[in-house]
């Protein structure tokens, strides 16, 4: 029984590469291309230089947007809508995740470095939007991306979350540290992106490592049902 549901009131999910598997629907190449195109047009640089800046800002500041804001005073409302104009046609209804979320008791919310509009579009394509009480996006975080700790506190207050009774799912390991420090249970979605890796799979701020979200949620529900049956 990975997580006793009686001890969790709120389930917190990152969006991209967490609520959907990059093995089935990888939106990152599209996003990177859109960012690259924006930088090329904005600063009159070639493709290689635009990609270098995109990656540099991401590594230094947590998002490319934050780096552009710090270095160039970029208006996020000019950058974000362009970068999230994505083709979601290959993203299909995830019936297994839909069923697993439906069976999981407690509130569910999304905390993402992306936008509300992008989150809602993705959840609509996956057919899971009805399960979520809300989305906390990059604008709600005053454009300070995870893992900056301050927005986690704002997020918890916004949704009236007791971190000691919450669990957070993330594909980027370092983004789980502030959640762990607040008292949340933490679940890392295993992937092979270099920037998303933990320093060690024994990192103390990662409680669980998961390969498939729907399977893990179903395991939680089944384990708790079995525990309830044996205690009656």
N, C-alpha and C positions, 0 to 999 in steps of 0.2 A: 504494500500500500504506500505509494510514493509520498502523497500529501493527504492528510486527513481533511476531508472537506469541512468537517465541523470546526476546524481551526482557521478557515479562510473565508472571509466575507467578500473579498474583491480579487478578481483575476485581472492582471494588467498585461496587455499584449503590445509589443512592438508591432509595426505593420509589415514593412518590406522585408522579405526573406524570413519572416517569422510566421505570419498568418498564412502565407503561401510559401511553398517550397521553390527555391530557385531552380531545382531540377525539373520542375514542371512549367514554371512561368518566371523567367528571369528578366525583370524589368531594368536591372542596373545598366546593361549596355545601352539601352535606349536613353536612360537618364544621363549617362555620361556623355553621350553624343549630343544631346540637347544642351547640356552645360557647355560643352566644347564649342558648339555653334554660337551660343550666346557670347562667350568670351571672345571668339574670333571677330564677331561683328562689333562688339562694344569697344575693343581695344585695337582693332586692325592688326591682329597677329595671325600667324599661320597655324595650321592644325596642330603641329607638334608643340608649339609654344602654348597654345590654348590648353592642350591636354596636360602639359607640365604644370601650368598654373592651377588647373582644376585639382590635380592630385596633391600638389604642394599645400594648397589651402585646406583641403580635406584633412591631410595628415597633421597639419599644425593647429587647426581650429575646430575640428570635428565635423564641419560641413564646409563645402566650397563657398556657400553663401556667406558664412561668417567671416571667412578670409577676405572676400570681396568687400564686405561691409567695413572691416577693420582697415583695409589698405586703400579702398577707393570710395568709401561712403556709398556703396551700392544700395539702391532702393530695393528692398526684398520683394515688393509687390510688382516690380518690373521683372525680376529674375525668376521667381518661383512659378508663376503661371506658365511661362515659356517652357521651363524645364519639366513640368508635369503634364505637358501635352503629349500623352503616350498612347500607343496602340495597345489596347487591352483585349483585343479580339481573341487571342489564344488563351486567355484566362477564363476557365470554365467553372461552373458551379461545383463546389467541393462537397459532395453529399456526406462523406464520412466526417469531415470537420463540422459541417452543419449539425449532424446528429450528435456528435460529441459535445459541442457547445450547448446544445439543447438539453442534454442530460446532466450537464455540470451545474450544480447549484451555486448561487451567489451572483453578484454583479460582475459584469465584464466591461472593461474600458480599454481604449487604445491610447498609447502614449508614443507619439511618432515625431521624428525630426522632419517629416514631410508636412503637407498641408491638409486641412480638413477636406478640401475638395478631392484631393488625391486619395485620401483614406476612404472616403465614402464611395468613390468610384470603384476602388479595388474591392471593398466589401460587397458592393452590389454585384459585381461580376462573380464573386465567390459564393454569393447567395447566403451570406451570414450576417448582414447588417442588423437584422432584427434582434440579435442577441446582445448588442452593445448599448450601454447607457450613455456613452459619449466618447468623444475624441479630444485629446489634449495634443495640440499640434505645435509647430515651431513658432507660430505667432503668439500662442498662449504662453510660450516660454520666453517671450520678448526676444526671440531669435537667438537665444543661447542654447546650443544643441546639447544633447546628452554627450558626454557624461558630466557636464556642469551640474553641481549639486543643487544650486538654488532653485532651478525649475522643478526638481523633484518635490521640494517642499511646497511650492505653489500648486503643483499637480495634486498632491495629497490633500491639501486644504480645499481645492476646488471641488473635488469629488468626495470629500468627507471620508477619507481613507485612514484607518489605523494601520500603519505599515506592519505592525506585528501580526495583523490578520489579513495580510495580502501576499500574493505571489506574482512575480514578474517574469515574463518570457521575453527573451532577447536573442538576436543572432550575433550581436557584437558584444564580446565578453566584458570589455571595460565598462560598458554602459550598465552593467549589473552591480558594480561596486557601490554607487550611491544608494541603490535600492537595498542592498545588503546592509549597508551602514545604518540605514533607517530602521532595519528590522524585518524587511521582507524576505520571504523565501525566494530563491532565484533559480531560474532555469535557462541554461544556455542551449540554443538550437545549434547543434554541431554543423559546421560548414567548412569549406576550404579557402575562404577569402583570407589573405594574409593579415589584413588590418582588423579582422574580426576575432582572431585567435586569442585565447587566454595565454598568459605567460606559462601556465602549466595547467593540465586538466585537474590538478589537485588544488587549484586556487581556492582559498577559503571563502571568497565571496561568490562562488558558484556551488550551489547545493545539488543540482541535478544537471546532467547532460543528456540531451534528447535528440534523436534522429528524425522522428516523425511526430508532429504536433497532435494530429488526430488520434494516433495510437496511444500517446502518452495520456491525453485527456480521458480516453476510454478506459485506460488502465486505472486511472484515479477513481473514476466512477465505479468500475467493477470491483476494485479493491475495497472501497468503502462499503459497497453493497454486501460483499462477502463478510466484512467485519461486523456489519450490523446484524447479519443473519446469525453469526456465531454467538453474538452477545445476547440474543433473545431466547 
